Amino acid sequence: MAKMEVKTSLLDNMIGVGDMVLLEPLNEETFINNLKKRFDHSEIYTYIGSVVISVNPYRSLPIYSPEKVEDYRNRNFYELSPHIFALSDEAYRSLRDQDKDQCILITGESGAGKTEASKLVMSYVAAVCGKGAEVNQVKEQLLQSNPVLEAFGNAKTVRNDNSSRFGKYMDIEFDFKGDPLGGVISNYLLEKSRVVKQPRGERNFHVFYQLLSGASEELLSKLKLERDFSRYNYLSLDSATVNGVDDAANFRTIRNAMQIVGFMDHEVESILEVVAAVLKLGNIEFKPESRVNGLDESKIKDKNELKEICELTGIDQSVLERAFSFRTVEAKQEKVSTTLNVAQAYYARDALAKNLYSRLFSWLINRINESIKAQTKVRKKVMGVLDIYGFEIFEDNSFEQFIINYCNEKLQQIFIELTLKEEQEEYIREGIEWTHIDYFNNAIICDLIENNTNGILAMLDEECLRPGTVTDETFLEKLNQVCATHQHFESRMSKCSRFLNDTSLPHSCFRIQHYAGKVLYQVEGFVDKNNDLLYRDLSQAMWKAGHALIKSLFPEGNPAKINLKRPPTAGSQFKASVATLMKNLQTKNPNYIRCIKPNDKKAAHIFNEALVCHQVRYLGLLENVRVRRAGYAFRQAYEPCLERYKMLCKQTWPHWKGPARSGVEVLFNELEIPMEEYSFGRSKIFIRNPRTLFKLEDLRKQRLEDLATLIQKIYRGWKCRTHFLLMKKSQIVIAAWYRRYAQQKRYQQIKRSALVIQSYIRGWKARKILRELKHQKRCKEAVTTIAAYWHGTQARRELRRLKEEARNKHAIAVIWAYWLGSKARRELKRLKEEARRKHAVAVIWAYWLGLKVRREYRKFFRANAGKKIYEFTLQRIVQKYFLEMKNKMPSLSPVDKNWPSRPYLFLDSTHKELKRIFHLWRCKKYRDQFTDQQKLIYEEKLEASELFKDKKALYPSRFLVQFRQDKVCVKFIQGSQKNGSVPMCKRKNNRLLEVAVP
């Protein structure tokens, strides 16, 4: 089952009035208040019929998600709340289904959001059209062309951080299925004067800052640039950085976009080289010099910058240097070369920079067109998107503002004409009588500007072409002569006396009363900007460049194609472009987006009523509303009208069986709406006054409340009855389940009682058998106990006999041991006495021999020779001691405790130290004999010895003789630990590795 769609209407939950045509009362104050009310509730879109008003919110809103795209896809224009997606969908479906070429005109002043609106239109069309690899590639190229054009054609102004400084018109071409095939972009009047000079608080074009911020050090070195903005005279420093804008990231985005669009690597490199050359042109400075003939000429101060420019562009340095110093004027058969003073040299430099950048921008657009153009020859459907500068009124208005405002006059003219034409065609199509509508026709203002004989542009061209001295003042004088009587032209120097005392009108200015208001133009610079001259010497120098791109930008510099005819002026070129654009727009079905800037601070949630009122006036929005509602303010197809209001009539509610128009007729007759308030067309109902529509909405709202109450009443009754029936059914089920439960419970109780009785009987029988078994067991245990006690008595008697016998044997052994000990002690005492007597004899004999020797040798020594004799004797005794020790050394066994006795008392400490050293040395010798396997065996034996120590007196006798022999090491280690010469046992994984005595 398909999911039901819940359709809403523009009139549902409306904040303020969604369509200005329905505004009551209609005046400037209510118009502004309605916009403000919707803006405060984040409703930035409002309709004037099929025209969308867009107020820039200066913040991100969650109304452009893919879900929103799906909401507005294939929906009626008035079915949902106002949105730019609704207009985009209406234009796309008209193109796809009705085979009508469309154009979307986006207008508004700088900072109103025109560029973002054009992006949203293109992104919506890209989202709803067909899919596929080729189609996706075309869509991606169309979308990615925007970042490239924004980088080279947009700049920061005091009103907008991303202001388009050129007009853009893009024709998107579709096939019969509605899939995009390609596109064509046209540009209008790039503001190239910005290249050489920017107003305070504004920047040059984005690409200059993006290149210096985002390029790698290698690329900058190749382009002979430095990252410091202050190094370049063409870049303003007071606004070099913009809050929230990452120029380095944007540069990477541009490089990626160029790759997607189809630019080759060498083309991108050439483009960046031209941009670098333009930057460095601004650093060329001139100094005055006087020639012999008294004429002034200019010379370049520092030729290093010129040299780097020539290296970038491949131009001979001498050729470019001469082009900056001389000007050649060619007549039929003559050539005249004149020097340029410093002011003329600076003019030539700036003219070259402006032309170079402007022609690069045009080349970029042509190159993009080559990439995105349709590749097939089949018939195409076209949707045009026009993003062009809005009406401009500044403190100082010059030639650029004059041209821009002329374009807006033409757009306003075609807007009124196409709107009236659309209204008239709908009336005729629906069979409604058409009545004449009075409105202001700005054709008279367009004629004032573009008339071929006495229009302002024609007189400006004539002034530029005539011989003699031509200045801005002579141009203003001519305007005063020709246009003095025109009701929309004002000048203080004209013949019209009413402006002679107007102090708000300076002498060097003229004022035009446009449809949007009066604009004061300063005539200074009109002639120069309209001429837009580039000296032929500079064109020829550029054509001689070794740089292929620069050479292609200046075809007029080719000496073989010298054309002495003066090139067309900027005004005439723009006039022709606007005429072509108007002709193109008239062949398409128009759709309008009017962009409004709510404040000059570029801040969210601020609505400046005076500023918005000014824009509403010059956009002619009130005039648009009056034209739209001059006949019938509201119209709607019969089916949605009947669907929306059918509940107001009993005959049409809830379902109408017949045609929708008949149902609407019955409905309006039932409501007694006056006949003059509405008319029936072929497919739509037309309502003259918005009050009638609001009355229908109030009746519908009241009826919906009544219906809601009725639905609630019926629902509550149904809910209560359903609840009662459910309770009744539940009671029956519960009763049945309870009876079943009661019977089951009784059965379980009887069953449990039977089981209890059975268990008691089984228990009684078991206890009886248990008593019998216990009696038999006690009898058997008594017999066993008696036998055990008897055997125990016998064993104790035998034990006492054996113990008595053992005590007797022990007593005999003890008495014998005491006797042997007494005998041994008496023998020892005798031997000691005999030894003492022998020792005493030896000592007396030694003393006697010593005395004798001393007496014998005293005559050979002096009286003080006693000390030497003592030392000699002591040395001889020590020598004798060591020689005797050599022959008396014990064995090398570590457990051998034998050690020769000391012969003399004074050698006691020496004797002990030698014993300790010898013991350590033989321990080391003994350890060195161990293998790893022996170390493991001794470790295990040591651990066993520790385990069974003092636990089994007979333990040593339980082992083989070989084990007792091997246990020498173990005893040695244990003995060493007790004696203090602690051998260190190193272990790993609880195993003995080596024994080391420190």
Sequence and secondary structure as in RCSB ss.txt:
>XXXX:A:sequence
MAKMEVKTSLLDNMIGVGDMVLLEPLNEETFINNLKKRFDHSEIYTYIGSVVISVNPYRSLPIYSPEKVEDYRNR
NFYELSPHIFALSDEAYRSLRDQDKDQCILITGESGAGKTEASKLVMSYVAAVCGKGAEVNQVKEQLLQSNPVLE
AFGNAKTVRNDNSSRFGKYMDIEFDFKGDPLGGVISNYLLEKSRVVKQPRGERNFHVFYQLLSGASEELLSKLKL
ERDFSRYNYLSLDSATVNGVDDAANFRTIRNAMQIVGFMDHEVESILEVVAAVLKLGNIEFKPESRVNGLDESKI
KDKNELKEICELTGIDQSVLERAFSFRTVEAKQEKVSTTLNVAQAYYARDALAKNLYSRLFSWLINRINESIKAQ
TKVRKKVMGVLDIYGFEIFEDNSFEQFIINYCNEKLQQIFIELTLKEEQEEYIREGIEWTHIDYFNNAIICDLIE
NNTNGILAMLDEECLRPGTVTDETFLEKLNQVCATHQHFESRMSKCSRFLNDTSLPHSCFRIQHYAGKVLYQVEG
FVDKNNDLLYRDLSQAMWKAGHALIKSLFPEGNPAKINLKRPPTAGSQFKASVATLMKNLQTKNPNYIRCIKPND
KKAAHIFNEALVCHQVRYLGLLENVRVRRAGYAFRQAYEPCLERYKMLCKQTWPHWKGPARSGVEVLFNELEIPM
EEYSFGRSKIFIRNPRTLFKLEDLRKQRLEDLATLIQKIYRGWKCRTHFLLMKKSQIVIAAWYRRYAQQKRYQQI
KRSALVIQSYIRGWKARKILRELKHQKRCKEAVTTIAAYWHGTQARRELRRLKEEARNKHAIAVIWAYWLGSKAR
RELKRLKEEARRKHAVAVIWAYWLGLKVRREYRKFFRANAGKKIYEFTLQRIVQKYFLEMKNKMPSLSPVDKNWP
SRPYLFLDSTHKELKRIFHLWRCKKYRDQFTDQQKLIYEEKLEASELFKDKKALYPSRFLVQFRQDKVCVKFIQG
SQKNGSVPMCKRKNNRLLEVAVP
>XXXX:A:secstr
         TTTT SS SBGGG SS SHHHHHHHHHHHHHTT  EEEETTEEEEE  SS  S SSHHHHHHHTT 
 TTTSS  HHHHHHHHHHHHHHH   EEEEEE  TTSSHHHHHHHHHHHHHHHS  SHHHHHHHHHHHHHHHHHH
HHHEE  SS TTEE SEEEEEEEE TTS EEEEEEEEE   GGGGT   TT  SBHHHHHHHHHS HHHHHHTT 
 S GGG TTS STTSS TT  HHHHHHHHHHHHHHHT  HHHHHHHHHHHHHHHHHTT  EEEEE TTS EEEEE
S HHHHHHHHHHHT  HHHHHHHHHEEEEE SS EEEEE  HHHHHHHHHHHHHHHHHHHHHHHHHHHHHHHS  
  S  EEEEEEE       SSB HHHHHHHHHHHHHHHHHHHHHHHHHHHHHHHHT          THHHHHHHH
 TTTSHHHHHHHHHHSSS   HHHHHHHHHHHSTT TTEEETTSS GGGTT TTS TTEEEEEETTEEEEEE TT
HHHHHH    HHHHHHHHT S HHHHHH GGG GGG   S    HHHHHHHHHHHHHHHHHTSEEEEEEEE   S
S  TT   HHHHHHHHHHHTHHHHHHHHTSS SEEEEHHHHHHHHGGGSTTTSS   S HHHHHHHHHHHHT  G
GGEEE SSEEEES HHHHHHHHHHHHHHHHHHHHHHHHHHHHHHHHHHHHHHHHHHHHHHHHHHHHHHHHHHHHH
HHHHHHHHHHHHHHHHHHHHHHHHHHHHHHHHHHHHHHHHHHHHHHHHHHHHHHHHHHHHHHHHHHHHHHHHHHH
HHHHHHHHHHHHHHHHHHHHHHHHHHHHHHHHGGGS TTTHHHHHHHHHHHHHHHHHHHHHHS   S TT     
  SSGGGHHHHHHHHHHHHHHHHHHHHHT  HHHHHHHHHHHHHHHHHTTT TTTGGGS HHHHHHTHHHHHHHH
HHHHS   EEEESSS EEEEE  
